[in-house]
Structure formats: C-alpha cells, structure tokens
Amino acid sequence: MGNRLAHNLLHDAPHQAIGLGGNDHVIEYNVVHHVCMETDDCGAFYMGRNPSNRGTVIRYNFWHHIGSPRGHGNNAVYFDDGDGGQTVIGNVFFRCGEPAKGSMGAVFCHGGHDNLVVNNIFVECKRAIGASPWNDRRWMAQLRGKTYQTRLLEEVDITKPPFTTRYPQLVGFMEFKPGTPRQNVAERNVMVMCGEAVYGNYVQKDNYVTKTDPGFVDIDRGRFELGPIRRCSASSPASRRSRWRRWDCVPTSCGPVCQRSVGTTTHPSRCLTRGPEGSRGRPRRRLARRPCSRSLVRRPTW
C-alpha cells in the first residue's frame, strides 16, 4: 500500500514493465518504451483480478512504442478482470497499444468500472482508450466465484471499514443488482491522429479529437513542441490557456505536463555535503557543493 514508482526509464522488454497489486500507489514521471513487444494480452502497466485494489494514480508518465500486432492485442495501461477505482491522469501516449481484432487500446479496462482516464494526450495510437465491459451474467459469476469470494471477503473484507470508508464505491459492491450501470470516465483528453478515440463503457466529456497534426515539430522523433505563438483552437479543451508554449510543457486542459520532470533524475541526497565526522571520529573532507540537476531526461533512440 502507498508505494511510489518515479523517475525510471523502463524499456526493451518482451512482456510488461510494471505489474502491480495493492492500494493507493503512485506511478509518476517515468519513461516507458518498447515493451510488450513479443507477448499477447498484456500491458506495459498491468493491474487486475482484485477489485479491492484501488486508489492507484498513474500520472505524468511518457509511454511510447508499446506493443506489437498479436491476436488479442496489448496496451500501455491495462486494468484487467474487474479492476476499478484507478486514475490515469496527465500522461503522454505516443504510438501505444495494439487493438488487434478486439477492444484494446493505449489505456484499456477489462470488465472493471469507476476508472478515471482524465487529461491525457494520445498521439498516433490505433485506439486511445478501450474497454471490454462485462454483462450482468459475467459479473454475477465473478462475484459468486471462488476467486472474488476469497480475495474480497476472506483476505480482506470490502464490506467493512476501512474499505467502505476509504473507497465509498465499494459500498454494496458484493450485492449484485442486475441492470446497474458500470461505467468508467474519459474526460478532457486530447487525441491526435488516433485511429479511434474511445470505445467501451466510458462516460465521455470534453475530449478533443483531431485527425490532423496540430503543428508538432517532429512527431517521428518524439518532439511534440508547438510554436511559441501557436494558439489553441476555440473548441479545444485547452482553450482556457492563452496559448501553448514551446515545450517545457505539454498543454492540457487543467495544466501543463512538464516533460522536463519526466524520466531519470539525480537524487538530491547526492548533492549534499557529507557530515563532519568519519567512521572513526575523524573529520571528513568536506565535498564541494555541486548543483543538482532537477531532471535529466534521457531521450531514447527513436
């Protein structure tokens, strides 16, 4: 519970980069590329099969060149088998996901609901956001099946505090009600030259979809800068900002995603002077204080 994964460069793997379980984690400021290259039905980030695992936030990451053509498809972010209550916000997805003949996308939810996909930028993804919702019969079978009974009532008990107080959406979760809407949210996302924007059980609001290049410097080299005087379209969710600045930041509807902060960094502890005493009580030589690099973004080879 409550782990943070930040400022990592994860790349070149046949299967997933991050597999996670538990609650209230934060995945932020990472660069993930060229993973899920040789496997099917997978995600660069994978979480699922236990709806008690909630509250994780995936934010401010740069995902690119994720997946390759396979039968079921693959994804950058994959919430599987009823996983819900997670948030994907402020990420940049470039050429991510392979829908194949199914409903997968750069961000994909299988069966789950109450996931929020908000304020992200998708560029040249075959499908930006996808889902494969479960019908009433499938949900009834899952709730009464051994896996959910064990994980939701024996290993933990989601019918009691602290789960019902921390995650109000779990109140009544085990009480099956036919016809109950089970929905995710896709809001204020920007989709640029994607094959399909949103598919599945999403409540959509204020997403901006364009089939043309808005003026990126060099898409093929991952340079998404916009000219310093290029202004937002009046219909864009970012139109409340007077203009999109030349990147230090990617424009989004509720604030910029700072790419300078994404990727590996020099840890602040490496920039501090050492203590006055050595291991045997002798004064240590004071090291010259050197400036910290706030962020060292290591751009991969495209």
N, C-alpha and C positions, 0 to 999 in steps of 0.2 A: 504494500500500500504506500502511495505517496512518493514513488521514485521519480527521479528526473533524469532524462537522457538528452544531453545537449552538446552542441558544437562538435559533432562527429562527422567524419567522412566515411560512408559505407558504400562499397562499390564492388562490381565484378564478382557476382555470386550466382550459382546456378539456381538457388532457391531463395527463400526470403532473407531479408536483412534484420528484421526485428520481429520477434514473436513474444507476445506479452499476455499476462494474466494479472488479475488483481484490480485494485480500485485507485482512482484519483492520481494517476500518473500524469506526468507532463513530458511530452516529446517535442523538443523545440530546437530551432537553429541548427538543424542537421542538413547535410547534403547527401542524398541517396541516389545512386545511378547505376545502370546496367546490372540489375539484379532480377531474379525470376526469369532468367534467360533460357533455362533448359527444363523447366518444370511447368506443370499444368495445375489449374485450380488453386492458385496461391496468390499471395500478396507480398510486396516489399515490407509492408507492415501488416501483421496478422494478429487478430484477436477474436475469440469466439467460443461458442458452445457453453457459455455460462452467463446467463443474464444478471447474476448477482455482481459481476464485474462491471462497474460503471464509473462514470466521473472522469475518465481519462480525456485529456486535452492534447490534440496534435496540432501544433501551431508553428508558424514561421519557418517551415522547412522548404527546401528546394528539392523536388523529385523530378528526375528526368531520365528518359530512355529506360523505362521499366517494362519488362515483359517481352514476349515474342509469340508468334502465332501458335496456338495449341487448340486442342479440341474444346475444352470448357472455357478457356480464356484465363487471364490473370490481371492483377490490379496493382496499383500503388498502395492504396489503403483498403484493407479487406476486413469487414466486420462479418463474421460467419455464424451460421446456425443460431439465430435468435439474439445475437449480441446487440445491445442497445444502451442508450444513455451516454454516448460518447460525443465529443465535439471535435470537428475538423475546421480550423479557422486560420486564415491568413497565410496559407501555403501557396506555392507556385508549382504547378504540374505542367511539365513540357514533354510531349510525346510519351505519355504514360498509359498503360493499360491495353489489354487486347480483348475485345468483347467476344472474338471468335463467332460462334453461332448462338451465343447466349446473351445475357443481360449485364455482363461485367463492364467495368469502366475504370477510370483513374481512381475514383472512390466508389466502393461497392458495398452494399448491405444485403446480406442473405438472411431473409426471414425476420430480422430484427426491426425494431422501431424506436422512436424517440432519439434518434441520432440527428445531430445538427451539422450541416455542411454549409458554412457561412463565410463569406468574404474571402474566397479563394480565387486564384487566377489559373485558368486552364488554357494551354496553348497547344494546338495541333494534337489533341487527344482524340482517338477514334470515338470514344464516348466519354464525356466528362464525368457524369455521375450516373450510376446504375443501381438497380435493386432487383431482387427476386423475392417478392413478398410471399409469405405462407398464407394459405387459406385457413378457414376455421378448423377443418378436419386435421390439417397438419399441426396446428397449434394445440389442439386437444390431445393429439397423440404425444406430442413433446411434453406437455405439462404433466401427463399421467405416466409417462415413461420413466424407466429406472434412472436414466442419466440426470434429468431435471429434478426428480424427487430426491436423489442423493445430494446433488450439488446445491439445490436451493432450500432444502428443508433439513438435511442432516449435517452436511459440512458447515453450513451456516443456516440461519433461519430468516429468510427475507420477509416473513410476515410480522416480524417484531423489530423494535428499535435495536441497534442503531440504524438498521437498513431503512425502515419506513420513515424515520425522521430525516436521515441524510439524503435519501432518494425517494421523494414522495410518489414518483411514478411507479414504485413497486407496491404501493398500497393496492390490494386486491389483485395483484399480478397472477396469483395461483388460482383465482376464482374465474374459471372460464366463462366468458359471456359471448355467445355467438353474435356475429354482426358488429362487434366492437371495432371501430376504426383503429388501425395500427399503422401509423404514418411516421415518416421522417420529414425533415425540413431542409430545403435547399434555398438559401436566401442570400441575396446581394453577392452572387458570384459573377465573375467575368469569364466568358467562354470565347476564345479567339480561334477561329478556323478549326473548330472541332467537328467531327463527323456528325455527332449527335450531342445535344446539351444534357438533357435529363431524361431518365427512363425509370419508371417504377413508382413506388408508393411515397412520393415526395409532395409535400405542400410547398409550392414554389412562389417566391415573392421577390420582385426587384432584381432578377437576374438579367445580365446584359449579354447578349449573344451577337457576335458579328462573324461574317464569313470572309471578311477581308482583313488584310494586315493593317493595323491601326497606325503603323509607322515605326515599327521596331527597327533598330539599327541593323541587326544581323541575326535573324532567327536561327539559322543553321549553326551559328557559333554560340548560341545561348545568350546573345546580347539583346535584352529587351528594353534598352533605353529608348525614350521618346525625346524628340527635340525639345529644347528649353522653352519654346514658345508655343508648342502644340497644345491646344486647349481641348477640354473634354466635350464630347457630344452632349447636347442638351438632354438626350434620352439616356445617357449613361448614368449608372448609379453613383459614379464618382463626380458627377457634375456639380456637387456642392463645393468641391475644391476649385479654386480659380484656374489651375492648370496642372498638368502632370509635369513634374520637374524631371530634368535629366538625371538619371539614376544615381543617386544614392538610394533611392527608394522606388518601389513599385507602387503605383497608385491603386488604392482600393476605396470602397465606399465609406468605410469607417476608419480610415487612417492608412498610412503607408506601411508596406512591408519592407523593412530595411535589409537589403541584401548584404550590406557591409557587415552585418551582425551574424550572417549565416555562415556556418562552416567551422573549421577548427580554429582555435584561438590559443594565445599564450596565456597561461594561467596567471592571475595576479600575484599568487604567492611566489612565483619565480622572480618577481621584480622587487621584492622587499629585501632590505639589508638583514644580515644574519644577527642573531643575538650576541651579546657581549661575551658570553662565556663558552669555552670549548668543553669537550667531554671530560677534561681533567682540570677544569677550573681556570685554564689559561685563557686570556683574552683572544678572541678570534679576530682574524684580519677582517676589517670592515670592507665589504664589497661596494664598489661604486654603484650608486643607484642608477639604473638604466630605465628608460621609458618603456612602458608596456605598450604592446600593440593591442588595441582594443579588439581587433578582429583580423585574422589572417585567412582570407578566403582563398582556398586553393582550388582554382578552377580546373576541372578535369579536362583531359583531351577529348574533344568532341568528335 
